[in-house]
């Protein structure tokens, strides 16, 4: 099985009125990015599509799903990692700390270890459900970086997360084989 981990395309700004953080749709640029992504992945042999429940992730793979006549299955555990349920003015510093100490957890939030275990369970279930198939999975930067960290902890960390573009596609090899320094991004 091959999993294509897809970070969502560009959403509208989080400060934009009328959109709760996790319900932000794609921006106009994000919609164009999603169309280009569908062009790029149309011939990748994708046989199933899964997504975080957050709107920006679903909308990123919607053009591909339409092109391939596939349904998008929503998996709650593909949601972004909850650093804190409350707004954090220093969220980036707190996230850096969470990458340095995988057991660090703010009140009401998830530690890196907890979020990583959550995404690992989802990917293991998808591997079991779709042996010998290619599956596209839409999620979010932090959760994807934690999934990749499980395969290449020497390569993936806070700095890697900070450089992930929107959108981005990472090919996870069959059986979760460790990623090398130049893994397919």
N, C-alpha and C positions, 0 to 999 in steps of 0.2 A: 504494500500500500504506500502511496505517496500522499502526503498532506501538503497542500498549499496554504500556508498561514498568510492571511491578507489583513494588513492594517487598513482600516477604513480610509477613505478619501477625505479631503478637506471639508469639515463641517462649517456651519455658520459660527461666528464668534460666540464664545460662552457668555459674554456680557450682553448679547442681543436680547432685547425685551421679548417676552412671550415664549421663550424656550428654556425649559428646565435643563440642566446640564446633560442628563442622559437621554433627553429626547430631542437633542439638536439634529436637524436635518443636514444634508449636504448643502454646501454653498453652490452657487452657479459653477464655480471652478471645480468643485468636488463632483458635481454631476458630469461635467466633461471628463474628468479623470476616471470616473466609473465607466463611462462609455469606452474610453481608450483601454482600460483594464479588460473590459469584455472582449475587445478586439484582440488583445494580447493572449488571453486565456481561452479563447473560443476553440482552439485546436489542441489544447493541452490534455484532452481526454478526461475532463472532469465529468464524473458520473453522479456526484451528490454534492449538495451545497448546504453548509451549516453557518449559522450566524449568532452572534451576540444578540440579545433582545433590543439593544440600543439602536435607535433609528439610523444613525449615521453608518453603522456597520451593515445593516440590512440593505440600505439604499446603495451601498458600494457594490454589492454583488447582484443587485436586482437586474441590471442590464445583461449580465452573464446568464443568470437564471432564465430570463426571458428568451435569450438567444438559443439556449440549449433545451428549452422547454422542461426545466427542472423546477421543483418547488424548493424554497428556502426553508430549512428546518431550523427553528429557533431553539437554542440551548442556553438556558439561563446562566449556566456556569461559564459561558464564554464572555460574560459581562466584564467590564473593566474592573481592575482591582480597586477596592475601596480603601484609600489611604486613611480617610476620616469622613464621618458623616457630616462634619461641620466644615465651613469654609476655612481654609488655612492660608493666611497671607504669606507664610514661609513654606508653602507646600513643596517647592523644589528642594529646599534644604531637608525637609522631612523625608522626602522620597530618596534623596541621596543617603540619608541615615538608614533607611529601610534596605537599601541595596548593600550597605556596608555590614549590617547586622540583620540577617534573615529572620531572626526571632523578634525584632523590634516591631511593636504594634501600638498605634495610638488608640485611645479609648473609642470603641465602636468600629474600628478599622480592621483591616487584614494585615497580617505580617506577610513578608515576601514568601516565607515558607508555606503559609496557608494558601496564598493565591497560586503559587507554583504547583502545589499538590492538587489544587482544584483543576487547573488546566491540564495537568498530566493525566488525571483521571478521565477527563473528557477525551483527550487524544487517544488514550488507550482504548476507550470504549469505541471510538470511531474506527480505530485499527481493527478491532474485533468484528465490528459490524460490516466493514468494507474491505475484506482482504483482497489484495490484487487489484485495487481500484485507486483512482485519483480523486481526492476529495478537496474542495475549496472550503476554507474555514475563515470567516470574517470575525475579527475581534479588534482589540485595542493595543496601543503601543506597549504599555507596561506589561500587560498579560502576555503578549507575544514575546517580549524580551525575556520574561521569566520562563516561558516554555523553552526558548532557545538556550537560555542559561543552563537548563537541565541537561542539555546535550553538548554544550560547549562553554563551560563555566570559565575557562581561561580566555575566552574571546568576548563573551557577552556579560556586560555589567551596566552600571549607571551611564557611563560615557556612550556605550553602544545604544542604549535606550534613547539618549538625548539626540542621537543622529538618525533615528529611524524616520524616513520621509512619509508623507501621506500622499497617495497610498504606497504600500510596500508589499512585496510578495516574497515569502521565504519558503523554499522547498525543503520539507523535512523528509529525509530518506526513509525507505522502508525499515520497519522494525526499530525506529528511533535510533539508528546507528549514530554514534557521535559525529558532530559536525567538525570539519576541519577549518583551519584559519580562513580559507577562501570559499566557504560554503556558498551555495547558489542562492543569491539574493535577487 
